[in-house]
Amino acid sequence: PRYVVNQVTTGDYDCPRKVLKFLTDLHAAFRMLNLRNDFLRKKFDGMKYDLRRVEEVYYDVKIRGLMSIGDSTKDQKTEAKV
């Protein structure tokens, strides 16, 4: 999450969308595993909180209108599929 915030402050407003997509896909793959109380479970739980923080950064960028017009069009198509 710190990387995403740093990228946004330098003007890379597309970074949160890319990282959010990657983390969402990774989180979905981890959910398919049967994780008990072990090392991977702790990593999975940490990833959940990272995903939440990246979602917050993405939401802030989107709500402030900092994404380019092409990016918001892609998001509307992605949200329509969900």
C-alpha positions as a printed Julia matrix, in Angstrom:
82×3 Matrix{Float64}:
   0.0     0.0     0.0
   2.83    2.41    0.7
   4.05    1.93   -2.87
   0.63    2.82   -4.25
   0.42    5.98   -2.16
   3.92    7.0    -3.26
   3.03    6.44   -6.92
  -0.15    8.52   -6.59
   1.73   11.39   -4.99
   4.14   11.38   -7.95
   1.2    11.62  -10.35
   0.77    7.97  -11.4
  -3.0     7.81  -10.94
  -3.31    4.55  -12.89
  -1.22    2.61  -10.36
  -4.0     1.99   -7.79
  -6.22    0.45  -10.47
  -3.48   -1.93  -11.63
  -2.45   -2.93   -8.12
  -6.08   -3.35   -7.06
  -6.75   -5.65  -10.03
  -3.67   -7.74   -9.21
  -4.47   -8.0    -5.5
  -8.12   -8.83   -6.19
  -7.1   -11.68   -8.51
  -4.51  -12.94   -6.03
  -6.98  -12.76   -3.16
  -9.53  -14.75   -5.18
  -6.93  -17.46   -5.84
  -6.01  -17.66   -2.15
  -9.68  -17.97   -1.19
  -9.84  -21.19   -3.21
  -7.25  -22.78   -0.91
  -8.23  -24.46    2.32
  -6.03  -22.51    4.72
  -5.95  -23.37    8.36
  -3.93  -21.67   11.08
  -0.55  -21.78    9.43
   1.97  -19.48    7.78
  -0.06  -19.03    4.56
  -3.16  -18.12    6.55
  -1.28  -15.27    8.22
  -0.09  -14.02    4.82
  -3.64  -14.28    3.48
  -4.99  -12.22    6.37
  -2.29   -9.59    5.83
  -3.17   -9.46    2.14
  -6.82   -8.78    3.03
  -5.83   -5.66    4.93
  -3.49   -4.53    2.14
  -6.29   -5.02   -0.36
  -8.59   -2.89    1.78
  -6.02   -0.07    1.97
  -5.42   -0.13   -1.8
  -9.19    0.0    -2.34
  -9.32    3.13   -0.19
  -6.54    4.8    -2.21
  -8.24    3.79   -5.48
 -11.55    5.17   -4.25
  -9.92    8.46   -3.25
  -8.26    8.84   -6.65
 -11.48    7.99   -8.44
 -13.71   10.25   -6.33
 -11.36   13.2    -6.78
 -11.46   12.77  -10.56
  -7.71   12.28  -10.87
  -7.92    9.31  -13.23
  -7.74    9.94  -16.93
 -10.94    9.61  -18.96
  -9.81    6.33  -20.54
  -9.27    4.78  -17.11
 -12.74    5.64  -15.82
 -14.29    4.15  -18.97
 -12.45    0.88  -18.31
 -13.68    0.91  -14.7
 -17.29    1.41  -15.74
 -17.05   -1.59  -18.08
 -15.42   -3.7   -15.34
 -18.01   -2.67  -12.75
 -20.83   -3.45  -15.18
 -19.55   -7.03  -15.54
 -19.51   -7.56  -11.76
